[in-house]
């Protein structure tokens, strides 16, 4: 049987399948359905310094081949995550997890990352720089190489574990931003986050989402994710966690061939809560079908 283990910055995962942040809660919710220890790991719900209620409703809308969300980072805040969520998770998940961190200022990013870095259950930090910078006019930290690099440098100063920067696709040149993060000390890159979109309610003649716009996810964005992973792989020498519309074992192989070392699955969890388990189960047979003896062989394989 083919080998499925991969390594992210010295951390070996049994397989590359990782439920994406915001679609898997803090894990124990899915543990009621199946043994989540079959996963490589998972990225828990985006966590901020302070508790957040999130945006007004409606904040979810279905679209052809995807969905829009404008949840607004609803979460209990880092202190509650450490005190309540991680102990509950430990009862059902024996592996380390990815801590997804969001913030609205450099101080917030550093505060939250430093706290989560100390937690034994955390294997690496995934820093989402798609958040509005309250000290920069509301523009996302991830919209320029300079601001992305600044977040990376500051977070690295207060952490000891690997730091992966999660990039927004809503930029002119994602390659330059990825390179800036690498130069500033990032241990890896996660991409892509959601694409900005909107939907209009024909009866009400106004935007369906209370927030007007939201993040488009689902299979509609998969080709964009493959293209961006391909481009970033050519430009950086650090691992990439690929995501964006992945919904099958075949998609996993495709985005890994584009350059991803591991793969996150997001929106598909919301339509089929067993999707990650089923992909993990199918993966070895699919590798055998394509004559792949070790999944690590295919990382960036389409470039060779």
C-alpha positions, 0 to 999 in steps of 0.5 A, a space after each residue: 500500500 502506498 505511503 501517505 505521510 507528509 511533513 510540515 516543518 518537521 511535523 510528520 502527519 499520517 496523511 495530508 488531509 486537514 479540515 480547514 479553519 472555520 469548517 470544523 469547529 474545534 474538532 469535537 463536534 465532528 468526533 461525534 460522527 467518526 474518529 477524527 484521529 484518522 485525519 492528518 490534523 485539522 485547523 481549528 476555528 479562527 481565533 482572535 484576542 477577544 470574543 467576537 459575535 460576528 456579523 449580522 445575519 444573514 451571513 451565509 448564501 448558497 451559490 452555483 458550485 459554492 457558497 458565500 460566507 460573511 460570518 465575521 470571525 465568530 469565536 469565544 476569544 483566545 483565553 476561552 479557547 485555551 481554557 475550554 475548547 482545547 481540553 474538550 478537544 483533547 478528549 477525542 483527538 490525540 494529535 497536535 492541531 493547527 491554531 488559526 489566528 486572526 487579528 485587527 492589529 499587529 498587537 492582537 496577532 502577537 498576543 494571540 499567537 504568543 498564547 497559543 504557541 505555548 499550548 502543547 496541543 498546538 503543532 503550528 500556527 496558521 496566521 490569517 492575514 485577510 483581516 482588516 488592519 484597523 491601524 491601516 485604514 481598514 485594508 487587509 494585512 494581506 494586500 501588500 508584501 510590506 504589511 504581510 511581511 510585517 505581520 510575519 516578522 512580529 509574530 515570529 518574534 514571540 513564537 517558537 513553533 512553525 508559523 504559516 501565513 494564510 494568504 488572500 487571493 484577492 490581490 494583484 500578485 500573490 507571488 510577491 506577497 508569498 515571497 515577502 512572507 518567506 523573506 520575513 521568516 515564515 515557515 510555510 504558506 497556506 493558500 488560498 482563502 476565499 474569493 470576494 463575492 456577493 449575491 443579490 436578493 431579486 425580491 428585495 432588490 438588495 444584497 442577500 448578505 447583511 455584510 453585502 459581500 462575503 467570501 466565495 468558497 467551494 468547488 467553483 474556486 478550485 481552479 484558482 487555488 491550483 493556479 495560485 499554488 502552482 505560482 507560489 511553489 515556483 517562487 518559494 522554498 517553504 512548504 505550502 498547504 493548499 486549499 480552495 474548493 478541494 472536494 475529492 481525493 482526485 482534487 487532493 492529488 491535483 493540488 499536491 502536484 501543483 505544489 502543496 505538501 498538505 491539503 485543507 478541505 473547507 466548504 465540502 465539510 459543510 455539505 458532507 461532514 464525512 468528506 475528510 474521513 472518506 478522502 483519507 480512506 480512498 487516498 491509498 487506493 487512488 495512489 496505487 491506481 496511479 502507480 504512486 508508491 509514496 505521496 511525497 513523490 507527487 509534491 510539485 510533480 507537475 513542475 517536473 
